[in-house]
């Protein structure tokens, strides 16, 4: 639903027109409007653009987190499969055809797709993790696309899969 254009490490600068042009063309090829996701630490808003849907991103020092103990419950894969994609709903909607390209994209890091299945192999939870370096040398573990099947919510499964993704990232 949005692009996060990354510049040179350590730079926080306005986007140049060639980058915006390439992004606009990529979205136009997919019949989508260009929306930018611009973390304060990476870029500034281009002149003339509207700001909407501000998002708060929470962060924690994973070395000091208390995570669920024991062996991982989730299985980690390098790509989402058909079942993973079928369970995940972005803002309640099915994913568009180009979702795999967006979900698997990571710059200078690694991405993982976690899953927890039931005893009969029915998929009951999914999550996406990414590990990427920041310009200051810190390593970030991003946790997104967390989904628990409706009938399994409020039983701690979301906590388990998130803990396993953070353990993978650590």
N, C-alpha and C positions, 0 to 999 in steps of 0.2 A: 504493500500500500504506500510505500515511501522509499526514497533513496537517501542513503547517508554518504554523501561524497566526502572522501577522505583525501586530504592534501598531504604535503610533505610532513614527515614526523616533526613535531615541535611547533608547527605553524598553526596559528589561529588567524585565518585571513578570509576576506570575502571570496566567494566563488568566482572564478573567471567565466566569461561568456562561453568559451569553448566547452567547458565542463557542463554547464547548464544546457547548452545545445545538444550535446551527446545524450544527456539524461532525458531531455524532452523528446528526442527521436526514439530512444528505447521505449519510453512509455507510449508514445504515439503508435509504434509498431504493434503494441498490445492493446490499443484502443482504451488507454487509461490516462487520466490526468496526471501531470507531474506534481508530486508532493515531496517536499524535502524534510528529512528528519535531521535536525542540526543540533547535536549536543553542544552546549556552551563551550566545552573544552576543545571542540574541533573546528568550529567555523562560526561565522556571523551570518545574519540574514541578508540576502542580496537586496539591493535597493529596489523599492517598488513592490516587494512581496508582502503579502499579508501573513500575520502570525495567527495561528489557530491551533486548537487542540494541544495546548501545552501539556507535556507529560512529565511526571515526576519519576525519576529512575532511582531506585533504592540500591545501595551498595553496602557491602559488609566485608570486613577482613576475614577471609575464609579460614585463615590459620587459627582464628579465635572462635569460630562457630562450633556449637555443640550439634553434631550431626547424629542421625540414628545409628546405633551400634549394630555390629554384625555384618555378615556378608551382604553384598548388594542384592537387592530384590529385582532390580531392573536389568534388562538386557540392553546393551549399547551397540548401535550399528552406525556405520558411516553415512548411510543414506536412509531416507524414509521409504518404507515400502507402501504398497497399496493400502494395507490395513491401517498403518500409522496415519496416512493421509486421510483415510475415511473417518477416523475418530476425531482428528483435529478439526476444530471449527474456529476460524478467525472471526471474532465478534459475532458468533452465532451463525455464520454462513459457510457453505461449502467452499472449498478452495478453487481458485481459477486454474486453468491449465498450466500457467507459467509459475505456479507456486513452488514447485520443486527447485527451479532455478534460483528463486529468491531464498528459500529455506536453506539450501546447501551453500550459498555464497558466504564466504568468510575471507577477509583479507589478512594474510600473514599469520594465520592461526589454524586451528582445527575446529571441526564441528562434529557433533554427535547427536544421535537420535535415540532416546531412551524409550523403553516400552515395558509395561508390566501386563502380563496376561493372567487369566484365571486358570484353574486346574483343567478346564476343558479347552484351553488355548484361545479363549475369547479375549480380545485386547480390551483392557479396562482403563489404562492410563498411558499417556505419551508426554514427552517433553523434549525440547531441543536445548542443547548446550553448545557454547562456543568458547574457545580460549583464544584470546588475542592480546598482543602486547600494546601498551600505550607508549606515547612518545617519551614519557619519563622513565621507562624501563619496567614499570609495574606490569604484571600480568593480570588480565581481567577474565573472569569466568562469567559469561552471559547466560542467563536462564530465561528462556522464552517458550512460547507455544506449549504451555502446560495445559493438559486437558485430561479430565477424569470422566469416564462414562457416567451419565446422570445417576443411574441406579447404584453406583459405587461411591458417590460423594459423601463427605462427612464421616469417613471411616479412617482417615489418616493416610490414604493411598497417595494423595498429592504430596504430603510431607515426605513419604518414602521415596517417590520418584525424584523430587527436588533434591533430597539429600544424596541420592545416588549420582545425580548429574554433577552436583558440587564435588563429591568425592572423585568422580572421573576427572573433572577439571583440575582439582588439586594435584 
